[in-house]
């Protein structure tokens, strides 16, 4: 039998939260730039996505991207 997941299990690690917090501060100050084009980021959603992406690269516990999850489940 597979272990039942507890509702108290964290989806995101504290390190991931810190990365997102740092990125949101940058976005508010207007210093956050997108990685590919180097343009200034103005969207909160985009800023959060950048923070989660950085956290993933750093090895923090973050769920997979939605697009990646959909692809794997449809097979």
Secondary structure, 3 states (H helix, E strand, C coil): CCCCCCCCCCCCCHHHHHHHHHHHHHHHHCCCECCCCCCECCCHHHHHHHHHHHHHHHCCCCCCCHHHHHHHHHC
